[in-house]
């Protein structure tokens, strides 16, 4: 057993394991090229175009939500360029945990991984509530049987194998994009600028028909502007299952954010612009509500039914892909000893079965007990913490390890990641302002996780885990430099 104190405010103790440990914890290598990665990136997020974003209309009006979405578009774009560098430099299933581990030591890595896990455990529960709302409007079925069925079926597909899951995910995502394009075409003839600003002025500093809730409405809408892009940062979690991650990871991430930016702009403009902002502000199925509004088609239509049916693909794509994301984060933290090691065991088909089942069970329970709006805010809060830590890691590594081999370099360097960091801090504050109770939910989760780390897991970390070996290599290189 060894002890490390470098770059960390707490000591960490390491245990060596035999080769059999990792033979029981193997992922399928080379399962994804950049096209599958880009599809995974879009799949993570695309449910945000179908539901959730519209709650921002009730907080800030269309003007407030549009400004908030623009700010978050800048944040995610700069963050993706920064993460593209980190994922090509430190390709491991730990993703953000691995980046922060390298920069800030075991505690920093664990806190980042915990934030990502909070986001990815809660997001499927939120999406499950939206799936229920879409099915209710389509065939009148909703509630816990819907959530149970979707969790069971799509976790089951992941258990079958990652290659099959990623290919199915890409197909479902393509169908979902087609549904959005049909919606965009269908709503274009009904677009009226006045529909964007039909929410009555409520007052506040700077209140107007463009900002009916005043300047504070921009802040309040930020978490919902994030929903257009939330979880795309999870792509690095697929690094160990990617062919040539140094090249394919940056290409897949950049392609994904370009598609997401275009879709967000069109949905945000044509949804309220055709259906009326007031009509869809609180709808669980805003695209369908927009089409049925009096400013558009005035009731159910064949096109609307097609979008409703095919639109489920968008919710399913994100639900499906975020299951992938949380399982890989749990797998990596468990394999390295930060979480109980049993959670990283893999099946004969190289899938981490307990890392799929345990958080999935938690997500199902949350979908039954917490409303979708609150789940969005909790997911956004966890995401914002992880963004701050990952962007700080990018800056720290650029400063402390300028000579690190970086197959891809972020355009603009630390200026780019600094912009993302600044906006992530704003997003964190905004989430608290909208609903202070998110602190309560996040605090419970963090207290449990950090207590486990401080009391047990930091004394039993796995020395040969990939994310820990990156640090061992760095220390060895530093020792050689000092000797010379």
VENBELSUL-V22245 format. One record per backbone hydrogen bond with DSSP energy under -0.5 kcal/mol. CO is the residue of the C=O (numbers start at 0). NH is the residue of the N-H. If there is no record, write none. Layout:
CO/NH  CO/NH
//
This chain:
1/13  3/11  4/7  11/3  12/460  13/1  14/462  17/20  17/21  18/22  19/23  21/24  23/345  26/28  27/30  31/242  32/36  33/37  34/38  35/39  36/40  37/41  38/42  39/43  40/44  41/44  41/45  44/47  45/48  45/49  46/49  46/50  47/52  49/286  51/54  52/55  53/56  53/57  54/58  55/59  56/60  59/63  60/64  61/65  62/66  63/67  64/68  65/69  66/70  67/71  68/72  69/73  70/74  71/75  72/76  73/77  74/78  75/79  76/80  77/81  78/82  79/83  80/84  81/85  82/86  83/87  84/88  85/89  89/91  91/94  93/96  94/97  94/98  95/99  96/100  97/101  98/102  99/103  100/104  103/107  104/108  105/109  106/110  107/111  108/112  109/113  110/114  111/115  112/116  113/117  114/118  115/119  116/120  117/121  118/122  119/123  121/124  121/125  122/126  123/127  124/128  125/129  126/130  127/131  128/132  129/133  130/134  131/135  132/136  133/137  134/138  134/139  134/140  135/139  142/145  142/146  143/147  144/148  145/149  146/150  147/151  148/152  149/153  150/154  151/155  152/156  153/157  154/158  155/159  156/160  160/164  161/165  162/166  163/167  164/168  165/169  166/170  167/171  168/172  169/173  170/174  171/175  172/176  173/177  174/178  175/179  176/180  177/181  178/182  179/183  180/184  181/185  182/186  183/187  184/188  186/189  187/190  191/194  191/195  192/195  192/196  193/196  194/197  194/276  195/61  203/206  204/214  209/62  210/207  210/213  211/201  211/202  213/216  214/217  214/218  215/219  216/220  217/221  218/221  220/223  220/224  221/225  222/226  224/227  225/228  225/229  228/231  230/233  231/234  232/235  233/236  234/237  235/238  237/240  238/241  240/30  240/31  241/244  243/246  243/247  244/248  246/250  247/251  248/252  249/253  250/254  251/255  252/256  253/257  254/258  255/259  256/260  257/261  258/262  259/263  260/264  261/265  262/266  263/267  264/268  265/269  266/270  268/272  269/273  270/274  271/275  272/191  275/279  276/280  279/282  282/285  284/288  285/289  286/290  287/291  288/292  289/292  290/296  290/298  292/295  292/297  300/304  301/305  302/306  303/307  304/308  305/309  306/310  307/311  308/311  309/312  310/313  310/314  311/315  312/316  313/317  314/318  315/319  316/320  317/321  318/322  319/323  320/324  321/325  322/326  323/327  324/328  325/329  326/330  327/331  328/332  329/333  330/334  331/335  332/337  332/338  333/336  335/461  339/342  340/343  341/344  342/354  344/353  346/349  349/27  350/346  350/352  351/355  352/356  353/357  355/359  356/360  357/361  358/362  359/363  360/364  361/365  362/366  363/367  364/367  364/368  365/368  365/369  370/374  371/375  372/376  373/377  374/378  375/379  376/380  377/381  378/382  379/383  380/384  381/385  382/386  383/387  384/388  385/389  386/390  387/391  388/392  389/393  390/394  391/395  392/396  393/397  394/398  395/399  396/400  400/403  404/406  409/412  411/414  412/415  412/416  413/417  414/418  415/419  416/420  417/421  418/422  419/423  420/424  421/425  422/426  423/427  424/428  425/429  426/430  427/431  428/432  429/433  430/434  434/437  435/438  435/439  436/440  437/441  438/442  439/443  440/444  441/445  442/446  443/447  444/448  445/449  446/450  447/451  448/452  449/453  450/454  451/455  451/456  452/457  455/458  456/459  457/12  460/14  460/462  461/464  464/467  464/468  465/469  466/470  467/471  468/472  469/473  470/474  471/475  472/476  473/477  474/478  475/479  476/480  477/481  478/482  479/483
//
